[in-house]
């Protein structure tokens, strides 16, 4: 897994983000980081100063033997990791505390909480780190172990502000949660890659907006879910945007949501004779001389779905006055959009 020679910071970060989902020996990931041309021997030596001595009664583990399962863990952000080491002068076990590991029936110890701390410990040359070990039941399959570890990880980290909605979804999916699995089915159909689940698919920002609009967000007991856009309309919109703006590396969440809503509105409007072919032709023509953001950036803050729908109806579908009636915006809200043009 280690790369040969030196690579730039950007190349190493790209390689870390491209690590395939699955099980990885953490020491192999560290070898990738050590190839970074900005990580000099001087920097590494400066990190070592915070190493501590072994204390009596500690449960220790060699970090070289630890594994990580990227089916539920977040990918590493190299800049944040190195900045952490620089700020604290290295790996401080007092500040880091113990690392949580789960030992699977095959004997492999997986870090379910503390992946980044384990990486930092290895970068600083530690031969052992304090751990809290949990041993899976011998009857559990590898898949069952992964799901339980994902459950532990989600319970520990889901309320962490640094964890994005897409990362929480990723952990929910690894845990086998019903709504996350349904969300992933839609994303796969739409050719959208979230946290590496659809290799080769397009990236998409604004995940929380889409997840909530589709009704597949994490639900509270008794919560009444308002599904604002259908799965089929979302898939149609995603593929059309990817085709119309084929050179763009990603698609906008507000645009795909607004286009899905536009399709539903035109389908249900008895006075409209637009079909999917008409929508495809209009969006493709618009995209030839405009960007995705031209349709999605100008919006009313509390009505993003209706705002983008209005922009699509007016500027791409050329419905002009009728766009006001169909969009769901009132006159004051439309004035806000038009004042910003």
VOPAGU-2260 file (C-alpha; in pm, 1 decimal, decimal comma):
REM VOPAGU-2260
SITE   aa  ch    i         X         Y         Z
SITE  UNK   A    0       0,0       0,0       0,0
SITE  UNK   A    1     289,2     238,8      63,5
SITE  UNK   A    2     383,1     466,7    -221,2
SITE  UNK   A    3     737,0     488,3    -347,0
SITE  UNK   A    4     939,8     810,0    -341,5
SITE  UNK   A    5     820,9    1146,3    -220,5
SITE  UNK   A    6     486,2    1302,6    -304,7
SITE  UNK   A    7     339,8    1647,4    -253,7
SITE  UNK   A    8      99,4    1721,8      29,0
SITE  UNK   A    9    -189,6    1736,1    -220,5
SITE  UNK   A   10     -95,0    1399,1    -372,7
SITE  UNK   A   11     -75,3    1232,5     -31,8
SITE  UNK   A   12    -408,1    1383,2      79,4
SITE  UNK   A   13    -564,5    1264,2    -245,5
SITE  UNK   A   14    -429,2     912,6    -187,0
SITE  UNK   A   15    -566,6     908,1     167,1
SITE  UNK   A   16    -910,9    1017,0      47,5
SITE  UNK   A   17    -900,7     754,3    -227,4
SITE  UNK   A   18    -834,8     463,2       8,4
SITE  UNK   A   19   -1094,5     197,2     -72,7
SITE  UNK   A   20   -1363,6     105,4     175,5
SITE  UNK   A   21   -1260,7    -196,8     379,3
SITE  UNK   A   22   -1002,9    -308,4     632,5
SITE  UNK   A   23    -659,9    -144,7     648,8
SITE  UNK   A   24    -359,5    -193,2     871,2
SITE  UNK   A   25    -305,1     151,4    1024,0
SITE  UNK   A   26      72,3     126,0     985,7
SITE  UNK   A   27      24,3     102,1     607,3
SITE  UNK   A   28    -173,5     425,6     611,1
SITE  UNK   A   29     105,8     589,2     809,4
SITE  UNK   A   30     355,9     480,3     542,9
SITE  UNK   A   31     155,5     679,9     290,4
SITE  UNK   A   32     169,4     988,9     513,1
SITE  UNK   A   33     543,2     949,3     564,1
SITE  UNK   A   34     594,8     994,3     189,0
SITE  UNK   A   35     470,4    1355,0     213,2
SITE  UNK   A   36     751,0    1589,4     107,4
SITE  UNK   A   37     649,6    1848,3     368,3
SITE  UNK   A   38     682,8    1596,1     650,0
SITE  UNK   A   39    1055,7    1629,4     712,0
SITE  UNK   A   40    1272,2    1439,5     958,2
SITE  UNK   A   41    1304,2    1762,8    1153,3
SITE  UNK   A   42     925,4    1783,8    1183,6
SITE  UNK   A   43     897,1    1422,6    1297,6
SITE  UNK   A   44    1172,3    1471,6    1557,0
SITE  UNK   A   45     990,1    1776,4    1691,5
SITE  UNK   A   46     676,8    1566,2    1743,2
SITE  UNK   A   47     847,4    1312,9    1967,8
SITE  UNK   A   48     897,4    1549,4    2262,1
SITE  UNK   A   49     552,2    1484,3    2408,3
SITE  UNK   A   50     594,5    1109,3    2447,7
SITE  UNK   A   51     534,4     978,5    2796,5
SITE  UNK   A   52     656,6     682,5    2999,4
SITE  UNK   A   53     462,1     367,0    3070,1
SITE  UNK   A   54     249,8     376,3    3382,3
SITE  UNK   A   55     178,6      83,8    3611,5
SITE  UNK   A   56    -143,9    -100,3    3537,7
SITE  UNK   A   57    -190,9      38,8    3188,6
SITE  UNK   A   58    -335,3    -183,5    2917,9
SITE  UNK   A   59    -101,3    -132,0    2623,3
SITE  UNK   A   60    -107,5    -232,0    2257,3
SITE  UNK   A   61     146,5    -202,0    1977,7
SITE  UNK   A   62     -10,1      46,7    1730,1
SITE  UNK   A   63     162,9    -138,0    1444,7
SITE  UNK   A   64     -80,1    -425,5    1504,7
SITE  UNK   A   65    -397,0    -214,6    1491,4
SITE  UNK   A   66    -649,1    -216,0    1206,7
SITE  UNK   A   67    -912,8      32,3    1091,3
SITE  UNK   A   68   -1234,0     -44,6     903,0
SITE  UNK   A   69   -1306,5     235,0     655,7
SITE  UNK   A   70   -1655,0      97,0     601,0
SITE  UNK   A   71   -1761,5     319,2     891,2
SITE  UNK   A   72   -1462,5     533,3     987,7
SITE  UNK   A   73   -1410,6     880,6     843,5
SITE  UNK   A   74   -1126,1     941,4     600,1
SITE  UNK   A   75    -820,3    1126,0     730,3
SITE  UNK   A   76    -773,7    1499,2     678,8
SITE  UNK   A   77    -396,7    1530,4     672,8
SITE  UNK   A   78    -373,8    1903,7     739,5
SITE  UNK   A   79    -582,1    1879,4    1057,4
SITE  UNK   A   80    -381,4    1580,9    1178,6
SITE  UNK   A   81     -40,2    1747,9    1128,2
SITE  UNK   A   82    -161,3    2074,9    1278,5
SITE  UNK   A   83    -272,7    1883,8    1586,1
SITE  UNK   A   84      73,9    1733,0    1624,8
SITE  UNK   A   85     242,8    2070,4    1581,4
SITE  UNK   A   86      10,5    2239,9    1830,5
SITE  UNK   A   87      72,7    1979,6    2101,4
SITE  UNK   A   88     437,3    1913,1    2020,5
SITE  UNK   A   89     368,9    1550,1    1933,5
SITE  UNK   A   90     153,7    1269,6    2069,0
SITE  UNK   A   91      65,5    1326,1    2433,2
SITE  UNK   A   92     -92,9    1018,5    2587,6
SITE  UNK   A   93    -225,8    1230,4    2873,7
SITE  UNK   A   94    -421,1    1448,2    2629,2
SITE  UNK   A   95    -508,6    1164,3    2392,7
SITE  UNK   A   96    -632,5     923,7    2658,9
SITE  UNK   A   97    -687,3     561,6    2568,0
SITE  UNK   A   98    -788,6     432,1    2226,1
SITE  UNK   A   99   -1094,3     208,2    2195,3
SITE  UNK   A  100   -1039,4    -119,0    2011,2
SITE  UNK   A  101   -1262,1    -416,4    1935,0
SITE  UNK   A  102   -1103,6    -757,3    1885,7
SITE  UNK   A  103   -1286,3    -964,6    1627,2
SITE  UNK   A  104   -1311,4   -1345,8    1637,9
SITE  UNK   A  105   -1033,7   -1368,1    1376,8
SITE  UNK   A  106    -800,7   -1200,3    1629,5
SITE  UNK   A  107    -766,1    -866,4    1449,2
SITE  UNK   A  108    -792,4    -559,2    1676,2
SITE  UNK   A  109    -990,0    -276,5    1512,9
SITE  UNK   A  110    -982,1      82,1    1635,6
SITE  UNK   A  111   -1343,9     192,0    1656,4
SITE  UNK   A  112   -1265,9     522,4    1829,1
SITE  UNK   A  113    -926,2     690,8    1817,3
SITE  UNK   A  114    -817,4     619,2    1458,7
SITE  UNK   A  115    -648,3     959,2    1421,9
SITE  UNK   A  116    -477,8     926,4    1758,2
SITE  UNK   A  117    -339,2     588,0    1655,2
SITE  UNK   A  118    -201,1     740,4    1334,2
SITE  UNK   A  119     -39,3    1025,0    1529,7
SITE  UNK   A  120     112,0     780,4    1777,3
SITE  UNK   A  121     273,6     584,4    1494,2
SITE  UNK   A  122     402,5     901,7    1326,4
SITE  UNK   A  123     569,2     988,6    1656,6
SITE  UNK   A  124     729,4     645,5    1682,2
SITE  UNK   A  125     536,0     510,1    1977,7
SITE  UNK   A  126     579,7     136,7    2035,0
SITE  UNK   A  127     273,0     106,9    2256,3
SITE  UNK   A  128     -41,6     303,7    2335,6
SITE  UNK   A  129    -303,8     280,5    2608,5
SITE  UNK   A  130    -619,9     102,0    2493,3
SITE  UNK   A  131    -960,5      -0,6    2617,3
SITE  UNK   A  132   -1029,6    -338,0    2457,4
SITE  UNK   A  133   -1365,1    -499,2    2382,8
SITE  UNK   A  134   -1380,0    -859,0    2258,9
SITE  UNK   A  135   -1655,0    -952,8    2015,2
SITE  UNK   A  136   -1858,9   -1265,8    2076,3
SITE  UNK   A  137   -1704,2   -1562,6    1900,0
SITE  UNK   A  138   -2028,4   -1631,2    1715,8
SITE  UNK   A  139   -2030,0   -1295,7    1536,7
SITE  UNK   A  140   -1950,0   -1279,4    1167,2
SITE  UNK   A  141   -1708,6   -1016,8    1038,2
SITE  UNK   A  142   -2006,9    -822,7     900,6
SITE  UNK   A  143   -2184,3    -834,6    1238,5
SITE  UNK   A  144   -1867,1    -711,1    1409,6
SITE  UNK   A  145   -1845,6    -420,5    1168,2
SITE  UNK   A  146   -2207,8    -324,7    1226,7
SITE  UNK   A  147   -2166,0    -329,7    1604,1
SITE  UNK   A  148   -1846,1    -123,5    1587,3
SITE  UNK   A  149   -2027,7     126,0    1363,9
SITE  UNK   A  150   -2303,1     146,0    1625,6
SITE  UNK   A  151   -2044,1     220,2    1894,8
SITE  UNK   A  152   -1870,5     476,1    1672,9
SITE  UNK   A  153   -2197,5     652,2    1591,9
SITE  UNK   A  154   -2305,9     663,4    1956,2
SITE  UNK   A  155   -1970,3     815,3    2054,2
SITE  UNK   A  156   -1926,0    1062,3    1769,1
SITE  UNK   A  157   -2261,6    1151,0    1608,6
SITE  UNK   A  158   -2311,2    1455,3    1829,9
SITE  UNK   A  159   -1961,0    1580,9    1759,5
SITE  UNK   A  160   -1988,8    1913,5    1575,7
SITE  UNK   A  161   -1689,5    1820,4    1360,3
SITE  UNK   A  162   -1880,8    1529,2    1211,5
SITE  UNK   A  163   -2073,4    1624,5     898,7
SITE  UNK   A  164   -2416,6    1497,4     798,7
SITE  UNK   A  165   -2258,9    1282,9     526,7
SITE  UNK   A  166   -2021,5    1122,2     778,5
SITE  UNK   A  167   -2306,4    1051,3    1020,1
SITE  UNK   A  168   -2501,2     895,3     731,3
SITE  UNK   A  169   -2196,7     685,2     641,9
SITE  UNK   A  170   -2177,1     546,7     996,1
SITE  UNK   A  171   -2553,1     487,9    1004,3
SITE  UNK   A  172   -2526,6     295,1     679,5
SITE  UNK   A  173   -2241,2      80,7     812,5
SITE  UNK   A  174   -2454,0      11,5    1118,2
SITE  UNK   A  175   -2729,3    -120,4     888,1
SITE  UNK   A  176   -2985,6     147,1     973,2
SITE  UNK   A  177   -3295,1     115,6     750,0
SITE  UNK   A  178   -3324,1     477,0     633,5
SITE  UNK   A  179   -2953,2     509,4     562,8
SITE  UNK   A  180   -2967,5     195,6     348,3
SITE  UNK   A  181   -3260,3     340,0     152,6
SITE  UNK   A  182   -3072,6     667,5     111,8
SITE  UNK   A  183   -2771,1     483,3     -24,2
SITE  UNK   A  184   -2990,9     297,7    -274,8
SITE  UNK   A  185   -3112,1     632,5    -411,4
SITE  UNK   A  186   -2759,6     777,8    -420,1
SITE  UNK   A  187   -2633,6     472,8    -609,0
SITE  UNK   A  188   -2913,6     502,2    -865,2
SITE  UNK   A  189   -2832,9     872,3    -898,2
SITE  UNK   A  190   -2459,2     804,4    -950,2
SITE  UNK   A  191   -2361,9    1016,6    -650,7
SITE  UNK   A  192   -2058,6     925,8    -442,1
SITE  UNK   A  193   -2083,4     996,1     -70,0
SITE  UNK   A  194   -1789,3     885,3     148,7
SITE  UNK   A  195   -1667,3     641,4    -116,2
SITE  UNK   A  196   -1987,2     433,8    -134,6
SITE  UNK   A  197   -2024,0     487,8    -512,5
SITE  UNK   A  198   -1673,2     490,2    -664,3
SITE  UNK   A  199   -1673,3     679,8    -992,1
SITE  UNK   A  200   -1990,5     869,7    -901,8
SITE  UNK   A  201   -2015,2    1248,5    -882,5
SITE  UNK   A  202   -1949,9    1430,0    -556,1
SITE  UNK   A  203   -2225,7    1639,0    -404,0
SITE  UNK   A  204   -2214,8    1908,3    -137,0
SITE  UNK   A  205   -2510,5    2006,0      80,0
SITE  UNK   A  206   -2581,6    1649,0     183,3
SITE  UNK   A  207   -2798,4    1741,9     483,1
SITE  UNK   A  208   -3042,5    1932,6     258,1
SITE  UNK   A  209   -3083,9    1639,6      19,6
SITE  UNK   A  210   -3109,5    1380,3     296,8
SITE  UNK   A  211   -3386,5    1577,9     467,7
SITE  UNK   A  212   -3568,2    1652,2     139,6
SITE  UNK   A  213   -3575,2    1280,6      55,2
SITE  UNK   A  214   -3690,4    1194,4     407,3
SITE  UNK   A  215   -3402,0     959,8     488,5
SITE  UNK   A  216   -3237,9    1160,4     767,2
SITE  UNK   A  217   -3186,0    1019,4    1116,0
SITE  UNK   A  218   -3532,0    1008,7    1270,6
SITE  UNK   A  219   -3655,3    1071,1    1621,5
SITE  UNK   A  220   -3911,3     832,9    1767,8
SITE  UNK   A  221   -4257,5     935,4    1651,4
SITE  UNK   A  222   -4125,0    1193,0    1402,6
SITE  UNK   A  223   -4357,9    1265,5    1111,4
SITE  UNK   A  224   -4141,9    1274,5     798,4
SITE  UNK   A  225   -4225,2    1517,7     518,6
SITE  UNK   A  226   -4077,0    1375,7     197,7
SITE  UNK   A  227   -4038,9    1683,8     -21,7
SITE  UNK   A  228   -3901,2    1515,8    -334,4
SITE  UNK   A  229   -3945,0    1163,3    -466,7
SITE  UNK   A  230   -3663,1     916,6    -522,1
SITE  UNK   A  231   -3736,9     887,2    -894,1
SITE  UNK   A  232   -3744,0    1263,8    -948,0
SITE  UNK   A  233   -3414,2    1298,4    -761,1
SITE  UNK   A  234   -3249,4    1028,2    -974,1
SITE  UNK   A  235   -3379,9    1189,3   -1295,3
SITE  UNK   A  236   -3250,8    1532,3   -1188,8
SITE  UNK   A  237   -2910,2    1400,3   -1088,5
SITE  UNK   A  238   -2847,9    1225,5   -1419,1
SITE  UNK   A  239   -2967,8    1524,5   -1618,9
SITE  UNK   A  240   -2737,8    1765,4   -1432,5
SITE  UNK   A  241   -2443,2    1529,8   -1472,5
SITE  UNK   A  242   -2511,6    1509,0   -1845,5
SITE  UNK   A  243   -2571,4    1881,3   -1898,9
SITE  UNK   A  244   -2269,2    1991,3   -1695,1
SITE  UNK   A  245   -2058,3    1686,2   -1776,3
SITE  UNK   A  246   -1723,9    1855,5   -1707,5
SITE  UNK   A  247   -1815,9    1963,3   -1353,6
SITE  UNK   A  248   -1658,7    1740,7   -1084,6
SITE  UNK   A  249   -1963,3    1772,0    -860,6
SITE  UNK   A  250   -2331,5    1856,4    -859,9
SITE  UNK   A  251   -2507,5    2107,0    -637,5
SITE  UNK   A  252   -2750,7    1977,5    -377,6
SITE  UNK   A  253   -2989,7    2271,6    -415,0
SITE  UNK   A  254   -2990,7    2237,2    -793,2
SITE  UNK   A  255   -3063,9    1864,7    -797,1
SITE  UNK   A  256   -3337,4    1916,6    -537,8
SITE  UNK   A  257   -3486,3    2209,3    -729,0
SITE  UNK   A  258   -3479,6    2023,6   -1060,4
SITE  UNK   A  259   -3644,3    1718,9    -901,8
SITE  UNK   A  260   -3914,5    1947,2    -762,4
SITE  UNK   A  261   -3956,1    2115,9   -1101,7
SITE  UNK   A  262   -4016,9    1781,3   -1270,1
SITE  UNK   A  263   -4283,1    1692,1   -1012,6
SITE  UNK   A  264   -4456,1    2030,3   -1049,0
SITE  UNK   A  265   -4467,6    2017,2   -1429,1
SITE  UNK   A  266   -4593,3    1659,6   -1418,9
SITE  UNK   A  267   -4882,5    1749,9   -1188,7
SITE  UNK   A  268   -4974,6    2081,4   -1355,5
SITE  UNK   A  269   -5281,9    2022,6   -1572,3
SITE  UNK   A  270   -5203,9    2329,5   -1784,6
SITE  UNK   A  271   -4852,1    2212,3   -1867,1
SITE  UNK   A  272   -4760,9    1983,3   -2153,8
SITE  UNK   A  273   -4391,3    1951,8   -2065,4
SITE  UNK   A  274   -4251,2    1599,6   -2059,6
SITE  UNK   A  275   -3906,2    1469,6   -1960,1
SITE  UNK   A  276   -3766,3    1528,6   -2307,5
SITE  UNK   A  277   -3867,7    1895,5   -2293,0
SITE  UNK   A  278   -3700,6    1933,9   -1953,6
SITE  UNK   A  279   -3383,8    1761,1   -2075,0
SITE  UNK   A  280   -3362,0    1984,2   -2382,4
SITE  UNK   A  281   -3421,1    2303,9   -2182,9
SITE  UNK   A  282   -3162,4    2223,6   -1915,7
SITE  UNK   A  283   -2902,7    2109,3   -2170,4
SITE  UNK   A  284   -2948,1    2430,7   -2371,1
SITE  UNK   A  285   -2924,0    2643,2   -2055,7
SITE  UNK   A  286   -2608,6    2460,9   -1940,9
SITE  UNK   A  287   -2430,1    2538,0   -2268,5
SITE  UNK   A  288   -2382,4    2900,2   -2159,9
SITE  UNK   A  289   -2449,9    2903,2   -1784,6
SITE  UNK   A  290   -2320,5    2737,6   -1467,9
SITE  UNK   A  291   -2503,0    2531,6   -1209,0
SITE  UNK   A  292   -2467,1    2817,3    -961,1
SITE  UNK   A  293   -2653,1    3054,0   -1191,6
SITE  UNK   A  294   -2966,6    2858,0   -1101,5
SITE  UNK   A  295   -2892,9    2774,4    -738,0
SITE  UNK   A  296   -2710,0    3065,1    -574,3
SITE  UNK   A  297   -2987,5    3325,5    -584,1
SITE  UNK   A  298   -3243,6    3197,7    -335,0
SITE  UNK   A  299   -3450,1    3287,2     -29,1
SITE  UNK   A  300   -3269,2    3144,1     273,7
SITE  UNK   A  301   -3565,2    2963,5     428,7
SITE  UNK   A  302   -3706,8    2836,6      97,3
SITE  UNK   A  303   -3414,4    2698,4    -102,7
SITE  UNK   A  304   -3617,9    2427,8    -279,9
SITE  UNK   A  305   -3886,4    2666,9    -402,1
SITE  UNK   A  306   -3629,8    2935,8    -492,2
SITE  UNK   A  307   -3425,5    2710,9    -718,8
SITE  UNK   A  308   -3747,5    2574,2    -867,7
SITE  UNK   A  309   -3847,1    2930,9    -952,0
SITE  UNK   A  310   -3510,4    2998,8   -1116,0
SITE  UNK   A  311   -3533,6    2681,3   -1325,3
SITE  UNK   A  312   -3890,5    2751,1   -1433,9
SITE  UNK   A  313   -3812,5    3110,0   -1530,1
SITE  UNK   A  314   -3463,4    3096,5   -1676,8
SITE  UNK   A  315   -3427,4    2742,2   -1809,6
SITE  UNK   A  316   -3786,7    2645,6   -1889,8
SITE  UNK   A  317   -3873,2    3003,0   -1997,2
SITE  UNK   A  318   -4212,3    3000,5   -1825,1
SITE  UNK   A  319   -4175,6    3364,0   -1713,5
SITE  UNK   A  320   -4494,2    3473,9   -1531,0
SITE  UNK   A  321   -4616,8    3119,1   -1479,1
SITE  UNK   A  322   -4300,3    3040,7   -1283,6
SITE  UNK   A  323   -4428,6    3258,0    -999,8
SITE  UNK   A  324   -4748,7    3056,8    -965,5
SITE  UNK   A  325   -4582,2    2715,9    -986,7
SITE  UNK   A  326   -4274,0    2774,6    -768,8
SITE  UNK   A  327   -4449,9    2800,6    -432,0
SITE  UNK   A  328   -4299,5    3140,6    -350,8
SITE  UNK   A  329   -4510,1    3442,5    -257,7
SITE  UNK   A  330   -4470,3    3786,2    -414,7
SITE  UNK   A  331   -4240,1    3921,2    -143,2
SITE  UNK   A  332   -4008,2    3621,6    -173,7
SITE  UNK   A  333   -3994,5    3654,9    -551,2
SITE  UNK   A  334   -3911,3    4023,3    -510,3
SITE  UNK   A  335   -3611,3    3924,4    -294,8
SITE  UNK   A  336   -3480,0    3694,7    -569,2
SITE  UNK   A  337   -3538,6    3947,4    -846,4
SITE  UNK   A  338   -3377,3    4228,2    -646,2
SITE  UNK   A  339   -3061,7    4015,4    -623,6
SITE  UNK   A  340   -3039,3    3954,1    -998,7
